[in-house]
Amino acid sequence: MGWPGGDDQHGDGQGEAELALGGDGSLPWLDSGMEGEEAGGVDTGRIIAFTAIVVAVLALGIGALWWYSHRGAGEAIVADGSTIEAPKGPYKVRPADAGGKTFAGTGNIAPAVGEGQQRDARLARRDLPAPTIDTRSTADKPVEADGVGVQIGAYGSRAAAEAGWVTLRNQTEVLADVRHRVVKGQADIGTVYRLQAVAGDLAAAMALCDALKANGLACQVKR
């Protein structure tokens, strides 16, 4: 059914468009999308080239390691089981000047013992002085005076007690004509030497002690 005026022309344009679409079966907007997919695909050539480079680098590294580890293999000494030849001449030579002092009898025992011989041990003899015997008589010992003692001091040694007697006699005239004695004894502090003035009897000892006290000296009558 026909349309009047411009309606027929519109119908003709639509028919031409349909003929254009049916010519090759492709649309412009669809073609652009397909080309984008092809452009973003995997490049096989680049992958092959990269793989070849990696393989070449690995091969060079392995070859360098092998060369470094086997570069001295050709110079290695191979054991053939033979013995080492000893140098000619004596292996140990005694020096012309051994040095040091040589003592008499050096080397006499050691070679004989090495050959299985036995030698008796000997001690060196020295001329020692003969032992002496103390022949001092008892007369050398001090003789204690008999009588009643008046103790006037105590000392740590006999010599100190004798020196103390000299000092006390110089301090007072009471001891001028009096005998003395040193008596060894034991005390809490250990061994002591008691200095005593000696009187004829008990009465004389008490009188002597009173006289010493009057001169400022301490004393004690030993009955």
C-alpha positions as CSV (number, residue, x, y, z in Angstrom):
1,M,0.0,0.0,0.0
2,G,1.5,3.3,-1.0
3,W,1.8,6.5,1.0
4,P,1.2,9.8,-0.5
5,G,3.9,12.4,-0.9
6,G,7.1,12.0,1.2
7,D,6.0,8.7,2.8
8,D,7.1,6.8,-0.3
9,Q,10.6,8.3,-0.1
10,H,10.9,7.3,3.6
11,G,10.1,3.8,2.7
12,D,12.7,3.7,0.0
13,G,15.4,4.9,2.4
14,Q,14.6,2.2,4.9
15,G,14.9,-0.4,2.2
16,E,18.3,0.8,1.1
17,A,19.5,0.7,4.7
18,E,18.4,-2.9,5.1
19,L,20.2,-3.8,1.8
20,A,23.3,-2.1,3.1
21,L,23.2,-4.2,6.3
22,G,22.7,-7.4,4.5
23,G,25.7,-6.8,2.2
24,D,28.6,-8.2,4.3
25,G,26.9,-8.9,7.6
26,S,29.1,-6.7,9.7
27,L,28.4,-3.7,11.8
28,P,30.8,-0.8,12.4
29,W,30.4,-0.8,16.1
30,L,30.9,-4.5,16.4
31,D,33.9,-4.4,14.2
32,S,35.7,-2.0,16.5
33,G,35.1,-4.2,19.5
34,M,36.6,-7.3,17.8
35,E,39.7,-5.4,16.8
36,G,40.3,-4.4,20.4
37,E,40.2,-8.0,21.5
38,E,42.7,-9.0,18.8
39,A,45.0,-6.1,19.9
40,G,45.0,-7.2,23.5
41,G,45.8,-10.9,22.8
42,V,49.1,-12.8,23.7
43,D,52.1,-12.0,21.5
44,T,53.6,-15.4,20.9
45,G,56.7,-14.0,19.2
46,R,57.7,-11.9,22.2
47,I,57.3,-14.9,24.5
48,I,59.5,-17.0,22.4
49,A,62.2,-14.3,22.2
50,F,62.2,-13.7,26.0
51,T,62.4,-17.5,26.7
52,A,65.3,-17.8,24.3
53,I,67.2,-14.9,26.1
54,V,66.6,-16.6,29.6
55,V,67.8,-19.9,28.3
56,A,70.9,-18.3,26.8
57,V,71.7,-16.5,30.1
58,L,71.3,-19.7,32.1
59,A,73.5,-21.6,29.7
60,L,76.2,-19.0,30.0
61,G,76.1,-19.1,33.8
62,I,76.2,-22.9,33.9
63,G,79.1,-22.9,31.5
64,A,81.0,-20.3,33.5
65,L,80.6,-22.4,36.7
66,W,81.7,-25.5,35.0
67,W,84.8,-23.8,33.6
68,Y,85.7,-22.3,37.0
69,S,85.4,-25.6,38.8
70,H,87.3,-27.7,36.2
71,R,89.9,-25.2,35.2
72,G,92.7,-26.9,37.4
73,A,91.5,-30.5,36.8
74,G,94.1,-31.1,34.1
75,E,96.9,-30.2,36.5
76,A,95.9,-32.7,39.3
77,I,98.5,-35.2,40.3
78,V,97.4,-38.8,39.8
79,A,98.6,-41.3,42.4
80,D,100.3,-44.2,40.7
81,G,101.3,-46.1,43.8
82,S,105.0,-45.5,43.5
83,T,107.3,-44.6,46.4
84,I,109.0,-41.2,46.9
85,E,112.6,-41.4,46.2
86,A,114.8,-40.4,49.1
87,P,117.5,-37.9,48.5
88,K,121.0,-39.1,48.3
89,G,123.3,-38.8,51.3
90,P,122.7,-39.1,55.0
91,Y,119.4,-37.7,56.2
92,K,120.9,-36.4,59.5
93,V,124.3,-34.8,59.7
94,R,126.0,-34.0,63.0
95,P,127.1,-30.3,63.0
96,A,130.8,-29.6,63.1
97,D,130.4,-27.4,66.2
98,A,127.7,-28.8,68.4
99,G,128.2,-26.1,71.0
100,G,127.5,-26.3,74.7
101,K,129.6,-27.6,77.5
102,T,130.5,-31.3,77.5
103,F,130.6,-32.9,81.0
104,A,132.8,-35.8,81.9
105,G,131.0,-39.1,81.5
106,T,128.4,-37.8,79.2
107,G,126.9,-40.6,77.0
108,N,128.4,-43.5,79.0
109,I,125.2,-44.8,80.4
110,A,122.7,-44.1,77.7
111,P,124.3,-46.2,74.9
112,A,124.9,-49.1,77.2
113,V,121.3,-49.1,78.4
114,G,120.1,-48.9,74.9
115,E,122.0,-52.1,74.1
116,G,120.3,-53.9,77.0
117,Q,123.0,-53.6,79.6
118,Q,122.3,-52.7,83.2
119,R,124.2,-50.2,85.2
120,D,123.9,-49.6,88.9
121,A,122.8,-46.2,90.0
122,R,125.4,-44.2,91.9
123,L,125.0,-41.3,94.2
124,A,127.5,-38.5,94.2
125,R,129.7,-38.5,97.3
126,R,130.4,-35.3,99.1
127,D,132.8,-34.7,101.9
128,L,130.4,-33.6,104.6
129,P,131.6,-32.5,108.0
130,A,131.2,-35.1,110.8
131,P,128.3,-34.5,113.1
132,T,129.2,-32.7,116.3
133,I,127.9,-33.6,119.7
134,D,126.8,-30.8,122.0
135,T,129.3,-31.2,124.9
136,R,128.1,-28.2,126.9
137,S,127.8,-29.1,130.6
138,T,125.0,-28.1,132.8
139,A,127.3,-25.6,134.5
140,D,126.6,-23.2,131.6
141,K,123.0,-22.9,132.7
142,P,122.2,-20.1,135.2
143,V,121.9,-21.3,138.8
144,E,118.9,-20.0,140.6
145,A,119.5,-18.4,144.0
146,D,118.0,-20.2,147.0
147,G,115.6,-18.3,149.3
148,V,112.2,-16.7,149.3
149,G,111.4,-14.9,146.1
150,V,109.9,-11.4,145.8
151,Q,108.5,-11.1,142.2
152,I,109.0,-7.7,140.7
153,G,108.3,-8.4,137.0
154,A,107.4,-10.8,134.3
155,Y,108.9,-10.8,130.8
156,G,108.6,-12.7,127.5
157,S,112.2,-13.9,127.4
158,R,115.0,-14.6,129.8
159,A,117.1,-11.9,128.2
160,A,114.4,-9.3,128.7
161,A,114.1,-10.4,132.3
162,E,117.8,-9.9,132.9
163,A,117.7,-6.5,131.2
164,G,114.7,-5.6,133.4
165,W,116.7,-6.4,136.6
166,V,119.5,-4.0,135.5
167,T,116.8,-1.3,135.0
168,L,115.2,-1.8,138.4
169,R,118.5,-1.8,140.2
170,N,119.2,1.6,138.7
171,Q,115.8,2.9,139.9
172,T,116.2,2.1,143.6
173,E,119.0,1.4,146.1
174,V,116.8,-1.2,147.8
175,L,118.0,-3.8,145.3
176,A,121.7,-2.9,145.4
177,D,122.9,-5.8,147.5
178,V,120.0,-8.2,146.7
179,R,120.3,-11.4,144.6
180,H,117.8,-12.2,141.9
181,R,116.7,-15.1,139.8
182,V,114.6,-15.7,136.6
183,V,111.9,-18.4,136.9
184,K,110.3,-19.8,133.8
185,G,106.6,-20.5,134.0
186,Q,103.3,-20.7,132.2
187,A,100.5,-18.1,132.2
188,D,97.4,-17.4,130.2
189,I,99.5,-15.5,127.7
190,G,101.9,-18.4,127.3
191,T,105.5,-18.8,128.5
192,V,106.7,-16.1,130.9
193,Y,110.0,-15.4,132.7
194,R,109.4,-14.1,136.2
195,L,112.0,-11.8,137.7
196,Q,112.3,-12.3,141.4
197,A,114.5,-10.7,144.1
198,V,115.7,-13.3,146.6
199,A,115.6,-12.8,150.4
200,G,117.0,-15.1,153.0
201,D,113.7,-16.0,154.7
202,L,110.1,-15.1,154.7
203,A,110.5,-12.1,157.1
204,A,113.3,-10.7,155.0
205,A,111.2,-11.1,151.8
206,M,108.2,-9.3,153.3
207,A,110.5,-6.5,154.5
208,L,112.1,-6.2,151.0
209,C,108.7,-6.0,149.4
210,D,107.5,-3.3,151.7
211,A,110.6,-1.3,150.9
212,L,110.0,-1.7,147.2
213,K,106.5,-0.5,147.5
214,A,107.7,2.5,149.4
215,N,109.8,3.3,146.4
216,G,106.8,3.0,144.0
217,L,107.6,-0.5,142.7
218,A,105.0,-3.3,142.6
219,C,106.0,-6.6,144.1
220,Q,104.7,-9.9,145.4
221,V,106.2,-12.4,147.9
222,K,106.2,-15.9,146.5
223,R,106.0,-18.4,149.5
